[in-house]
Amino acid sequence: MSSETATEDVDSEPTTEAELRARVEELEDTVASLENEVGDDQQKMTIVATQGSFDMAYPPLILASTAAAFGWEVVVFHTFWGLDILHEEKSRNLQLSAVGNPSMPMPNALAALPGMDRMATKLMEKKVDDNGTATIEELVELSLEQGVDLQACQMTIDLMDYDEDDFYDDVTVGVGAATAVQHMADSDVQLLV
Amino acid sequence: MSEEYEITETLDVKGASCPMPVVKTKSATDDLTEGEVLEVLATDSGSLSDIDGWAQGTDGVELLDQVEDDDVYKHYVEKTA
């Protein structure tokens, strides 16, 4: 279709050699820029991780490290409680909430008792260990090794009074929503967890 | 089956579950050169589908074979580029 248009344009214009050469150059530029766009076959994924409970820390890390194993370029933007996944100390101590969790084999009235969250977390940690599932810390290290860009939202770092040194080495800080939006726009897959 | 090709390296991820078998397999194939074959030993039953999917979606590797042997899933991955 576009080639027809191009032919018509050329036909309708004076066909001096200089003009034709200019026209060819112009078309070559257009083809080159189109090839650039099409040639970018690097798959990209951006995940926004907002949750910092024990169970919600797993999905973004598992998907990110797996996508990186496919050779994808992966960014995980951690904001609000999602920051705790990147916080070295807190990441080792993420809690499972027993209250309001329909998968817990106990009524909410019982789950709300003191110590229940800790008990539920201990039980889950044991299951994770028995199953050979990696710990959050291991998955963070693994993701970083695989080249995943783990980003910590600067606004929430300040809001939560965290220090940049609290995070794992190689975590990206000093980024905000605009960076996340830019990565999402460039990505083939975008997920909010 | 595994006798048809020469195994260059063996990766033992027995006891580890998702996403470890795939991610470790990826790292191990990075260290191979073209034509070399990696043997992966896993106990995660999901590794059959996962390593197959990973190999199909990844350039430069080919899954030659998968064998279940006494609760161990053996995967043979060739580095093709």
Interface residues (C-beta under 8 A of the other chain):
Chain A: I62 S65 T66 A68 A69 F70 G71 N131 G132 T133 A134 L139 L142 E145 Q146
Chain B: G15 A16 S17 C18 P19 M20 V22 V23 T25 K26 S27 T43 D44 W54 G57 T58 D59
